[in-house]
Amino acid sequence: MLSSRSIFFMGFLFCASMLGIAGYFQFVDHLEPCPLCILQRVFALFVGITLFLAVVHNPKGWGIKVYGSLAGLFALIGAGVSTRHVWLQNLPADQVPSCGPGLNFMLENFPLSDAINMVMRGSGECAEVVWSFIGLSIPAWTLLAFIALAFLSISQVFRK
Protein backbone atom coordinates (compact mmCIF):
# COMPACT_ATOMS: atom_id res chain seq x y z
CA MET A 1 0.00 0.00 0.00
CA LEU A 2 1.35 3.41 -0.96
CA SER A 3 1.98 6.01 1.71
CA SER A 4 0.00 9.23 1.75
CA ARG A 5 3.19 11.08 0.92
CA SER A 6 3.65 8.97 -2.24
CA ILE A 7 0.06 9.56 -3.29
CA PHE A 8 0.34 13.30 -2.69
CA PHE A 9 3.57 13.30 -4.73
CA MET A 10 1.90 11.48 -7.63
CA GLY A 11 -0.91 14.04 -7.55
CA PHE A 12 1.62 16.87 -7.54
CA LEU A 13 3.38 15.35 -10.58
CA PHE A 14 0.00 15.02 -12.30
CA CYS A 15 -0.71 18.74 -11.69
CA ALA A 16 2.77 19.66 -12.94
CA SER A 17 2.13 17.65 -16.11
CA MET A 18 -1.24 19.38 -16.60
CA LEU A 19 0.46 22.77 -16.39
CA GLY A 20 3.29 21.58 -18.63
CA ILE A 21 0.84 20.42 -21.28
CA ALA A 22 -1.02 23.74 -21.03
CA GLY A 23 2.29 25.55 -21.54
CA TYR A 24 3.05 23.36 -24.55
CA PHE A 25 -0.30 24.20 -26.12
CA GLN A 26 0.24 27.90 -25.51
CA PHE A 27 3.92 28.37 -26.34
CA VAL A 28 4.62 25.60 -28.87
CA ASP A 29 1.25 25.09 -30.58
CA HIS A 30 0.40 28.82 -30.19
CA LEU A 31 -3.11 28.18 -28.83
CA GLU A 32 -4.05 31.28 -26.85
CA PRO A 33 -5.89 30.38 -23.62
CA CYS A 34 -9.30 31.92 -23.01
CA PRO A 35 -10.20 33.31 -19.54
CA LEU A 36 -11.80 30.01 -18.48
CA CYS A 37 -8.65 28.13 -19.55
CA ILE A 38 -6.55 30.45 -17.41
CA LEU A 39 -8.88 29.95 -14.44
CA GLN A 40 -8.55 26.18 -14.84
CA ARG A 41 -4.77 26.57 -14.81
CA VAL A 42 -5.01 28.59 -11.60
CA PHE A 43 -6.94 25.79 -9.88
CA ALA A 44 -4.52 23.15 -11.21
CA LEU A 45 -1.77 25.28 -9.67
CA PHE A 46 -3.66 25.53 -6.34
CA VAL A 47 -4.12 21.75 -6.23
CA GLY A 48 -0.47 21.23 -7.15
CA ILE A 49 0.82 23.63 -4.50
CA THR A 50 -1.39 22.03 -1.85
CA LEU A 51 -0.16 18.56 -2.79
CA PHE A 52 3.47 19.76 -2.88
CA LEU A 53 3.09 21.23 0.61
CA ALA A 54 1.66 17.91 1.77
CA VAL A 55 4.71 16.10 0.35
CA VAL A 56 7.13 18.50 2.04
CA HIS A 57 5.25 18.53 5.35
CA ASN A 58 4.61 14.76 5.32
CA PRO A 59 1.68 15.03 7.74
CA LYS A 60 0.21 12.28 9.86
CA GLY A 61 -3.35 11.75 11.09
CA TRP A 62 -5.48 14.87 10.79
CA GLY A 63 -2.84 16.62 8.67
CA ILE A 64 -3.42 14.12 5.86
CA LYS A 65 -7.15 14.82 6.07
CA VAL A 66 -6.61 18.60 5.97
CA TYR A 67 -4.32 18.48 2.93
CA GLY A 68 -6.56 15.95 1.19
CA SER A 69 -9.67 18.05 1.85
CA LEU A 70 -8.05 21.28 0.67
CA ALA A 71 -6.63 19.73 -2.50
CA GLY A 72 -9.97 17.99 -3.11
CA LEU A 73 -11.84 21.28 -2.71
CA PHE A 74 -9.58 23.04 -5.21
CA ALA A 75 -9.93 20.11 -7.63
CA LEU A 76 -13.73 20.18 -7.35
CA ILE A 77 -13.80 23.93 -8.01
CA GLY A 78 -11.53 23.34 -11.01
CA ALA A 79 -13.91 20.62 -12.17
CA GLY A 80 -16.78 23.10 -11.88
CA VAL A 81 -14.94 25.63 -14.05
CA SER A 82 -14.12 22.89 -16.57
CA THR A 83 -17.76 21.76 -16.61
CA ARG A 84 -18.87 25.31 -17.38
CA HIS A 85 -16.30 25.47 -20.19
CA VAL A 86 -17.44 22.16 -21.70
CA TRP A 87 -21.05 23.36 -21.48
CA LEU A 88 -20.18 26.55 -23.36
CA GLN A 89 -18.42 24.54 -26.05
CA ASN A 90 -21.53 22.43 -26.57
CA LEU A 91 -24.00 25.31 -26.93
CA PRO A 92 -25.72 25.75 -30.29
CA ALA A 93 -23.97 28.44 -32.37
CA ASP A 94 -26.84 30.92 -31.96
CA GLN A 95 -26.62 30.72 -28.15
CA VAL A 96 -22.87 31.24 -27.79
CA PRO A 97 -22.14 34.49 -25.93
CA SER A 98 -20.29 37.22 -27.78
CA CYS A 99 -16.57 37.62 -27.26
CA GLY A 100 -15.62 39.71 -24.27
CA PRO A 101 -12.52 41.51 -23.03
CA GLY A 102 -9.38 39.63 -22.07
CA LEU A 103 -8.69 38.50 -18.53
CA ASN A 104 -6.02 41.14 -17.92
CA PHE A 105 -8.44 43.92 -18.91
CA MET A 106 -11.14 42.52 -16.62
CA LEU A 107 -8.77 42.23 -13.65
CA GLU A 108 -7.39 45.74 -14.16
CA ASN A 109 -10.74 47.48 -14.66
CA PHE A 110 -13.26 45.63 -12.50
CA PRO A 111 -13.43 44.44 -8.89
CA LEU A 112 -12.26 40.84 -8.51
CA SER A 113 -15.77 39.52 -7.85
CA ASP A 114 -17.09 41.16 -11.04
CA ALA A 115 -14.12 39.88 -13.07
CA ILE A 116 -14.67 36.30 -11.83
CA ASN A 117 -18.39 36.59 -12.60
CA MET A 118 -17.62 37.76 -16.16
CA VAL A 119 -15.12 34.92 -16.65
CA MET A 120 -17.64 32.32 -15.45
CA ARG A 121 -20.30 33.64 -17.80
CA GLY A 122 -17.88 32.84 -20.59
CA SER A 123 -17.46 34.38 -23.98
CA GLY A 124 -17.38 33.37 -27.62
CA GLU A 125 -13.68 32.57 -27.49
CA CYS A 126 -14.34 30.08 -24.66
CA ALA A 127 -16.89 28.24 -26.80
CA GLU A 128 -14.43 27.56 -29.61
CA VAL A 129 -12.95 24.04 -29.75
CA VAL A 130 -9.38 24.47 -30.98
CA TRP A 131 -8.03 20.97 -30.26
CA SER A 132 -9.48 17.58 -29.48
CA PHE A 133 -8.28 14.05 -28.93
CA ILE A 134 -10.61 11.06 -29.35
CA GLY A 135 -13.53 13.45 -29.45
CA LEU A 136 -12.76 15.33 -26.22
CA SER A 137 -11.70 18.97 -26.12
CA ILE A 138 -9.01 20.39 -23.84
CA PRO A 139 -11.59 21.47 -21.20
CA ALA A 140 -13.15 17.98 -21.28
CA TRP A 141 -9.75 16.38 -20.64
CA THR A 142 -9.12 18.94 -17.92
CA LEU A 143 -12.46 18.03 -16.33
CA LEU A 144 -11.44 14.36 -16.27
CA ALA A 145 -8.08 15.33 -14.75
CA PHE A 146 -9.76 17.40 -12.02
CA ILE A 147 -12.13 14.53 -11.23
CA ALA A 148 -9.14 12.18 -10.90
CA LEU A 149 -7.33 14.70 -8.67
CA ALA A 150 -10.43 15.18 -6.52
CA PHE A 151 -10.81 11.41 -6.12
CA LEU A 152 -7.11 10.99 -5.30
CA SER A 153 -7.15 13.85 -2.78
CA ILE A 154 -10.45 13.05 -1.09
CA SER A 155 -9.52 9.36 -0.84
CA GLN A 156 -6.79 10.44 1.57
CA VAL A 157 -9.42 11.95 3.88
CA PHE A 158 -11.05 8.54 4.32
CA ARG A 159 -7.85 6.53 4.44
CA LYS A 160 -7.32 4.42 7.55
C-alpha positions in Angstrom: 0.0 0.0 0.0 1.3 3.4 -1.0 2.0 6.0 1.7 0.0 9.2 1.7 3.2 11.1 0.9 3.7 9.0 -2.2 0.1 9.6 -3.3 0.3 13.3 -2.7 3.6 13.3 -4.7 1.9 11.5 -7.6 -0.9 14.0 -7.5 1.6 16.9 -7.5 3.4 15.3 -10.6 0.0 15.0 -12.3 -0.7 18.7 -11.7 2.8 19.7 -12.9 2.1 17.6 -16.1 -1.2 19.4 -16.6 0.5 22.8 -16.4 3.3 21.6 -18.6 0.8 20.4 -21.3 -1.0 23.7 -21.0 2.3 25.5 -21.5 3.1 23.4 -24.5 -0.3 24.2 -26.1 0.2 27.9 -25.5 3.9 28.4 -26.3 4.6 25.6 -28.9 1.3 25.1 -30.6 0.4 28.8 -30.2 -3.1 28.2 -28.8 -4.0 31.3 -26.8 -5.9 30.4 -23.6 -9.3 31.9 -23.0 -10.2 33.3 -19.5 -11.8 30.0 -18.5 -8.6 28.1 -19.6 -6.6 30.4 -17.4 -8.9 30.0 -14.4 -8.6 26.2 -14.8 -4.8 26.6 -14.8 -5.0 28.6 -11.6 -6.9 25.8 -9.9 -4.5 23.2 -11.2 -1.8 25.3 -9.7 -3.7 25.5 -6.3 -4.1 21.8 -6.2 -0.5 21.2 -7.2 0.8 23.6 -4.5 -1.4 22.0 -1.9 -0.2 18.6 -2.8 3.5 19.8 -2.9 3.1 21.2 0.6 1.7 17.9 1.8 4.7 16.1 0.4 7.1 18.5 2.0 5.3 18.5 5.4 4.6 14.8 5.3 1.7 15.0 7.7 0.2 12.3 9.9 -3.4 11.7 11.1 -5.5 14.9 10.8 -2.8 16.6 8.7 -3.4 14.1 5.9 -7.1 14.8 6.1 -6.6 18.6 6.0 -4.3 18.5 2.9 -6.6 15.9 1.2 -9.7 18.1 1.9 -8.0 21.3 0.7 -6.6 19.7 -2.5 -10.0 18.0 -3.1 -11.8 21.3 -2.7 -9.6 23.0 -5.2 -9.9 20.1 -7.6 -13.7 20.2 -7.3 -13.8 23.9 -8.0 -11.5 23.3 -11.0 -13.9 20.6 -12.2 -16.8 23.1 -11.9 -14.9 25.6 -14.0 -14.1 22.9 -16.6 -17.8 21.8 -16.6 -18.9 25.3 -17.4 -16.3 25.5 -20.2 -17.4 22.2 -21.7 -21.1 23.4 -21.5 -20.2 26.6 -23.4 -18.4 24.5 -26.0 -21.5 22.4 -26.6 -24.0 25.3 -26.9 -25.7 25.8 -30.3 -24.0 28.4 -32.4 -26.8 30.9 -32.0 -26.6 30.7 -28.1 -22.9 31.2 -27.8 -22.1 34.5 -25.9 -20.3 37.2 -27.8 -16.6 37.6 -27.3 -15.6 39.7 -24.3 -12.5 41.5 -23.0 -9.4 39.6 -22.1 -8.7 38.5 -18.5 -6.0 41.1 -17.9 -8.4 43.9 -18.9 -11.1 42.5 -16.6 -8.8 42.2 -13.6 -7.4 45.7 -14.2 -10.7 47.5 -14.7 -13.3 45.6 -12.5 -13.4 44.4 -8.9 -12.3 40.8 -8.5 -15.8 39.5 -7.8 -17.1 41.2 -11.0 -14.1 39.9 -13.1 -14.7 36.3 -11.8 -18.4 36.6 -12.6 -17.6 37.8 -16.2 -15.1 34.9 -16.7 -17.6 32.3 -15.4 -20.3 33.6 -17.8 -17.9 32.8 -20.6 -17.5 34.4 -24.0 -17.4 33.4 -27.6 -13.7 32.6 -27.5 -14.3 30.1 -24.7 -16.9 28.2 -26.8 -14.4 27.6 -29.6 -12.9 24.0 -29.7 -9.4 24.5 -31.0 -8.0 21.0 -30.3 -9.5 17.6 -29.5 -8.3 14.1 -28.9 -10.6 11.1 -29.4 -13.5 13.5 -29.5 -12.8 15.3 -26.2 -11.7 19.0 -26.1 -9.0 20.4 -23.8 -11.6 21.5 -21.2 -13.2 18.0 -21.3 -9.7 16.4 -20.6 -9.1 18.9 -17.9 -12.5 18.0 -16.3 -11.4 14.4 -16.3 -8.1 15.3 -14.8 -9.8 17.4 -12.0 -12.1 14.5 -11.2 -9.1 12.2 -10.9 -7.3 14.7 -8.7 -10.4 15.2 -6.5 -10.8 11.4 -6.1 -7.1 11.0 -5.3 -7.1 13.9 -2.8 -10.4 13.1 -1.1 -9.5 9.4 -0.8 -6.8 10.4 1.6 -9.4 12.0 3.9 -11.0 8.5 4.3 -7.8 6.5 4.4 -7.3 4.4 7.6 
